[in-house]
Amino acid sequence: MTVARAWRIGVAGLGTVGAALLDLIDTRKGFAPIDGVVSVSAVSARSRSRPRSCDISGKIWYDDPVALASSSDCDIFVELIGGSDGPAKAAVEAALKSGKPVITANKALIAVHGAELAALAEEVGVPLLFEAAVMGGVPAVKVVREALVGDDIQSIVGILNGTCNYILTEMEATGRSFADVLAEAQRLGYAEADPTTDVGGFDAAHKISILAALAFNCTPNFDATEVEGIEQVELLDIQMAKDLGYRIKLIASAERVEGSALVRVHPSLTPLGHPLAQAGGALNALFIESTRLGRIYLQGPGAGAGPTAVAVAADIADALLATRRPVFQGPARTLPQIEAVDPSRLMCRAYLRFLVKDEPGVIAAVSETLAEAGVSIESFLQKPVEGAAGVPIVLTTHSVAESVLMAAVERIAALSAVLDRPRMFRIARI
């Protein structure tokens, strides 16, 4: 009779996801098709005495996650600390050097240091898995890395940050300002006390950097990702965009561009009838387009204790199966990094809003400046706002080089009749 092996898991980080993972493992014990018993043997967190929803009695406690990672008290190390550097990185490195498989939900760590950590994991011969780093429990990483490995992915476009999606959805639904809805999101736990990583677009940028590397046979290069958050999106823009048939979403995208890859995060206008525009609240949603399969669509909760713990558990099962594959789509030391794309090579359609004095000739001056730069207007909307210092005029453009468009906006900003900094948002190519 074969004796089932007992697999010991070490977990560093006992926040909401860590607590949910402990509950999941304690409840299920094993993961099909693994013949064995899985248990959390050792844990580490910043405070041992902090009240928690999970039971840590009977588990070996480590004040130092690095010591846990390199100890003989666990067979697999799970990192749920967060952050691209500091204890998270040190603990993952220690676990890999000790020959332990590593599972992480840390998108910043993989986006910034994925190449070097992958090289270390491959050198030692152990898995480094990060399904939970992108879209929570929605298997976006597995789809790109495994299900589509036989096809050529052309683009990935979607909503990868639930906090921003919630804020934009609530602004439109309630007519409240960005600041008001952000404060509510913080009270409800959708946004951190310091929301910069989310609303600044960095969280979504980490995630799309990872997906781009998997899609385009590279290693992540977070520095090559263009990042713009939603801080400048005003209620007026949301209302004007809707009048034009669009909804503003924080769109993360990665696409092939002339032999390279363009990876970016921007607030963008999406047509009201498009599935991305319909994904409201804290949902995440993603379109993947490949040569042979065409377009597929994924949608679901992109964060949260339960969904993220499920993704971590799936990676634990993969680690136990000892499936051998590169961390990305090839040996890390042989893969190129994604390189930044020269913006002068890019084309886009855009939404422009100008707050101007209510006087004759202003609209003509704006139109002439755009025409002189070679920017063609697609649609125009003027809608006086009660109590506003001036008159907002909004227009959308036909496709034009981004460098040409930005230069034209700078020229308009210098006109004496323009009262405030112009707003420019791209229209998503979806």
C-alpha positions in Angstrom: 0.0 0.0 0.0 1.4 3.4 -1.0 1.6 6.0 1.7 0.4 9.4 0.7 3.1 12.1 1.1 2.5 15.0 3.5 3.3 18.3 1.9 4.2 21.2 4.2 3.5 24.7 3.1 5.2 27.8 4.6 3.1 31.0 4.3 4.6 34.5 4.7 2.0 37.2 5.0 -1.3 36.6 6.9 -3.5 39.4 5.6 -6.9 38.7 4.1 -5.4 36.5 1.3 -3.1 34.6 3.7 -5.9 34.0 6.2 -8.2 32.7 3.4 -5.5 30.4 2.1 -5.0 28.9 5.5 -8.8 28.3 5.8 -8.9 26.8 2.3 -6.0 24.4 3.0 -7.4 23.4 6.4 -10.7 22.7 4.9 -9.6 20.8 1.8 -6.3 19.2 3.0 -5.5 18.0 -0.5 -5.8 19.2 -4.1 -6.8 16.8 -6.9 -5.0 15.1 -8.7 -2.3 15.1 -6.0 -2.0 12.0 -3.9 -1.0 13.5 -0.6 -2.0 15.6 2.3 -1.3 19.3 2.2 -1.0 21.4 5.3 0.4 24.8 6.4 3.3 23.9 8.7 4.8 27.3 9.4 3.8 31.0 9.0 5.3 34.5 9.3 3.8 37.9 9.6 4.5 41.3 11.1 2.6 40.7 14.3 1.9 37.4 16.0 -0.7 38.8 18.3 -2.9 40.5 15.8 -6.5 39.2 15.7 -7.0 36.9 12.6 -9.9 35.0 11.1 -7.6 31.9 10.6 -6.2 29.5 13.1 -2.4 29.6 13.5 -2.3 27.4 16.6 0.0 24.4 16.0 1.9 26.1 13.2 5.5 27.1 13.6 5.9 30.9 13.9 8.7 32.9 12.3 9.2 36.6 13.0 11.5 36.7 9.9 10.0 35.5 6.6 13.5 35.0 5.2 14.2 32.5 8.0 10.9 30.7 7.2 11.8 30.6 3.5 15.1 28.9 4.1 14.0 26.7 7.0 13.5 22.9 6.9 10.0 23.4 8.3 8.3 23.7 4.9 8.6 22.1 1.4 6.9 24.9 -0.5 7.1 28.6 0.2 4.1 31.0 -0.4 4.9 34.7 -0.4 1.9 37.0 0.3 3.8 39.9 1.8 3.7 42.3 -1.2 6.1 44.9 -2.5 8.7 44.7 -5.2 11.7 44.7 -2.8 12.4 44.3 0.9 11.3 41.2 2.8 9.3 39.8 0.0 12.1 39.7 -2.5 14.6 38.5 0.1 12.3 35.7 1.2 11.6 34.5 -2.3 15.3 34.5 -3.1 16.0 32.5 0.1 13.4 30.0 -0.7 14.6 29.5 -4.3 18.2 29.1 -3.1 17.1 26.5 -0.7 15.5 24.5 -3.5 11.9 25.2 -2.6 9.1 25.9 -5.1 7.8 29.4 -4.7 4.2 30.6 -5.2 3.5 34.4 -5.0 0.6 36.7 -5.5 3.0 39.7 -5.7 2.6 41.4 -9.1 5.1 44.1 -8.3 7.8 41.6 -7.5 7.4 39.7 -10.7 7.0 42.8 -12.9 10.1 44.4 -11.5 12.4 41.4 -10.7 10.8 38.6 -12.7 13.7 38.1 -15.0 16.3 37.6 -12.3 14.0 35.5 -10.1 13.1 33.3 -13.0 16.8 32.8 -13.9 17.4 31.8 -10.2 14.4 29.4 -10.2 15.5 27.7 -13.4 19.1 27.4 -12.3 18.0 25.6 -9.1 15.3 23.6 -11.0 12.2 24.6 -9.0 8.9 26.3 -10.0 8.2 30.0 -9.5 4.5 30.4 -10.0 2.3 33.6 -9.8 -1.2 32.9 -11.1 -2.7 35.0 -8.3 -0.6 38.1 -9.3 -3.0 38.9 -12.2 -6.8 39.1 -12.0 -7.1 37.2 -8.7 -8.9 33.9 -9.2 -9.5 34.4 -13.0 -6.8 32.2 -14.7 -5.4 34.9 -16.9 -1.8 33.7 -16.4 -2.6 30.1 -17.2 -4.5 31.1 -20.3 -1.6 33.2 -21.7 1.2 31.0 -20.6 -0.3 27.5 -21.2 -3.6 27.5 -23.1 -2.3 29.8 -25.9 1.3 28.6 -26.1 0.5 27.1 -29.5 -0.7 30.4 -31.0 0.7 33.9 -31.6 -0.9 36.5 -29.4 -1.3 39.9 -31.0 -2.8 41.9 -28.2 -4.1 41.9 -24.7 -6.5 44.6 -23.6 -8.5 44.9 -20.4 -9.4 46.2 -17.0 -6.9 45.0 -14.4 -7.6 47.1 -11.4 -10.8 46.7 -9.5 -10.3 49.8 -7.3 -10.2 52.2 -10.3 -13.0 50.4 -12.0 -15.2 50.8 -8.8 -14.3 54.5 -8.5 -15.1 55.3 -12.2 -18.3 53.2 -12.0 -19.5 55.0 -8.9 -18.7 58.4 -10.2 -20.9 57.8 -13.2 -23.7 56.2 -11.2 -23.9 58.7 -8.4 -22.6 62.0 -9.9 -20.0 62.3 -7.1 -16.5 63.6 -7.5 -13.3 61.4 -7.6 -12.3 62.5 -4.1 -15.7 61.6 -2.6 -15.8 58.1 -4.2 -12.2 57.4 -3.4 -12.9 58.2 0.3 -15.8 55.8 0.2 -13.7 53.1 -1.5 -11.2 53.5 1.3 -13.9 53.1 4.0 -15.2 50.0 2.2 -11.7 48.4 1.9 -11.6 48.7 -1.9 -8.7 51.2 -1.7 -5.7 51.4 0.6 -5.0 54.3 3.0 -2.4 55.3 0.4 -4.2 54.6 -2.9 -1.3 55.7 -5.2 -0.5 52.2 -6.4 -4.1 51.7 -7.5 -5.4 55.1 -8.7 -2.0 56.0 -10.2 -2.2 53.0 -12.5 0.8 51.2 -11.1 -1.0 48.1 -10.0 -2.6 47.6 -13.5 0.8 48.3 -15.0 2.5 45.6 -13.0 -0.1 43.1 -14.2 0.0 44.0 -17.9 3.8 43.9 -17.8 3.6 40.3 -16.7 1.0 39.3 -19.3 3.0 41.1 -22.0 6.1 39.1 -21.1 4.2 35.8 -21.3 2.4 36.8 -24.5 5.4 38.1 -26.5 8.1 35.7 -25.4 10.0 38.2 -23.2 10.8 38.9 -19.6 9.0 41.7 -17.8 10.4 45.3 -18.1 8.2 47.5 -15.9 10.3 50.6 -16.8 9.1 50.2 -20.5 5.4 50.4 -19.5 3.6 53.7 -20.0 1.5 54.5 -16.9 -1.2 57.1 -16.4 -3.7 56.9 -13.5 -7.3 58.2 -13.1 -6.5 61.1 -10.8 -7.2 63.6 -13.6 -10.6 62.1 -14.6 -13.3 64.5 -13.5 -17.0 63.9 -13.3 -17.5 66.4 -16.2 -15.3 64.1 -18.4 -17.4 61.1 -17.5 -20.6 62.9 -18.4 -19.2 64.4 -21.6 -17.8 61.0 -22.7 -21.2 59.4 -22.1 -22.9 62.0 -24.2 -20.5 61.1 -27.0 -21.3 57.4 -26.6 -18.3 56.3 -24.5 -17.5 55.3 -20.9 -14.1 56.1 -19.3 -12.2 53.0 -18.1 -8.6 52.5 -16.9 -7.4 50.3 -19.8 -4.3 48.2 -19.6 -3.0 47.0 -23.0 -0.1 45.2 -24.6 0.2 44.9 -28.4 2.7 44.0 -31.0 4.1 47.1 -32.8 6.5 46.8 -35.6 8.5 44.0 -34.2 8.3 45.3 -30.6 5.6 45.5 -28.0 3.7 48.6 -26.7 2.7 48.1 -23.1 0.6 50.9 -21.4 -2.0 51.8 -18.9 -4.2 54.9 -19.5 -7.7 56.1 -18.8 -9.4 55.5 -22.1 -12.8 56.0 -23.7 -14.6 52.7 -24.5 -17.8 52.5 -26.6 -20.8 52.1 -24.3 -21.9 48.8 -25.9 -18.5 47.2 -25.6 -18.0 44.4 -23.0 -15.2 46.3 -21.3 -17.5 49.3 -20.8 -20.1 46.9 -19.4 -17.8 45.5 -16.8 -18.7 47.6 -13.7 -17.9 47.8 -10.1 -14.7 46.0 -8.9 -14.7 43.5 -11.8 -11.7 42.8 -14.0 -12.1 41.9 -17.6 -9.6 41.0 -20.4 -9.6 40.5 -24.2 -6.9 38.3 -25.7 -6.5 38.3 -29.5 -4.4 35.7 -31.2 -3.7 34.7 -34.8 -5.5 31.4 -35.0 -8.0 31.4 -32.1 -9.2 35.0 -32.6 -10.6 36.9 -29.6 -11.4 35.4 -26.2 -12.8 37.2 -23.2 -12.2 36.7 -19.5 -14.1 38.4 -16.7 -14.3 38.0 -13.0 -13.3 39.2 -9.5 -9.7 40.5 -9.9 -9.0 40.6 -6.2 -10.4 39.6 -2.8 -9.5 37.0 -0.3 -11.4 34.0 -1.7 -10.6 34.3 -5.4 -6.9 35.1 -4.8 -6.5 32.2 -2.4 -8.1 29.8 -5.0 -5.4 31.0 -7.5 -2.6 30.4 -4.9 -4.0 26.9 -4.3 -4.0 26.1 -8.0 -0.3 27.0 -8.1 0.4 24.8 -5.1 -1.2 21.9 -6.9 0.9 22.6 -10.0 4.1 22.7 -7.8 3.2 19.4 -6.3 2.9 17.9 -9.8 6.5 18.9 -10.4 5.7 20.0 -14.0 8.9 21.3 -15.5 8.5 24.4 -17.7 10.3 27.8 -17.8 8.9 30.6 -15.6 8.0 32.6 -18.7 8.0 31.2 -22.3 11.6 30.3 -22.5 14.8 30.1 -20.4 15.0 33.5 -18.6 18.6 34.1 -19.4 18.0 33.8 -23.1 14.8 35.9 -23.4 14.9 39.6 -24.3 13.3 42.3 -22.2 10.4 44.2 -23.6 11.7 47.6 -24.8 9.9 50.9 -24.8 8.3 52.0 -28.0 9.0 55.5 -29.4 5.8 57.5 -29.0 6.4 59.3 -32.3 5.6 55.9 -34.0 2.2 55.6 -32.4 -1.2 56.6 -33.7 -4.4 57.2 -31.7 -7.8 58.7 -31.6 -8.5 61.0 -28.7 -11.0 62.9 -26.5 -10.0 66.5 -25.8 -11.7 68.9 -23.4 -10.9 72.6 -23.2 -12.3 75.1 -20.6 -12.5 78.4 -22.5 -13.8 81.9 -22.1 -17.3 82.5 -23.4 -16.4 84.9 -26.1 -16.6 85.0 -30.0 -13.8 83.3 -32.0 -12.7 80.8 -29.3 -14.0 77.7 -31.0 -12.5 78.9 -34.3 -9.1 79.4 -32.7 -9.1 75.9 -31.3 -10.2 74.4 -34.6 -7.7 76.3 -36.6 -4.8 75.3 -34.2 -5.8 71.6 -34.6 -6.1 71.9 -38.4 -2.7 73.6 -38.7 -1.2 70.7 -36.9 -2.9 68.2 -39.1 -5.4 67.0 -36.5 -8.8 66.2 -38.0 -11.9 66.6 -35.7 -14.4 63.7 -35.7 -17.1 65.0 -33.3 -17.7 68.2 -31.3 -19.7 68.9 -28.2 -20.3 72.1 -26.4 -22.3 71.9 -23.1 -22.4 74.8 -20.7 -22.1 73.8 -17.1 -23.8 75.8 -14.4 -21.4 77.5 -12.1 -18.3 76.8 -14.3 -15.7 79.5 -14.7 -15.9 79.1 -18.5 -17.5 77.0 -21.2 -16.2 73.4 -21.7 -15.8 72.3 -25.3 -15.2 68.7 -26.0 -14.1 67.0 -29.3 -12.9 63.7 -30.5 -10.3 63.3 -33.2 -9.6 61.0 -36.1 -6.5 58.8 -35.9 -3.3 60.9 -35.7 0.3 60.5 -34.5 0.3 61.0 -30.8 3.3 63.3 -31.0 1.4 65.6 -33.4 -1.7 65.6 -31.2 0.2 66.4 -28.0 2.1 69.2 -29.7 -1.3 70.7 -30.9 -2.7 70.4 -27.3 0.2 72.3 -26.0 -0.3 75.1 -28.5 -4.0 75.3 -27.6 -3.1 75.4 -23.9 -1.1 78.6 -24.6 -4.1 80.4 -26.1 -5.3 83.4 -24.0 -8.9 82.2 -24.1 -8.1 78.8 -22.5 -8.7 78.9 -18.8 -7.5 75.5 -17.6 -5.1 72.8 -18.5 -6.6 70.8 -21.4 -7.7 67.2 -20.7 -6.8 64.5 -23.2 -7.8 60.8 -23.0 -7.2 58.2 -25.7 -10.1 56.4 -27.3 -9.3 52.7 -26.8 -8.5 50.6 -29.8 -10.8 47.7 -29.0 
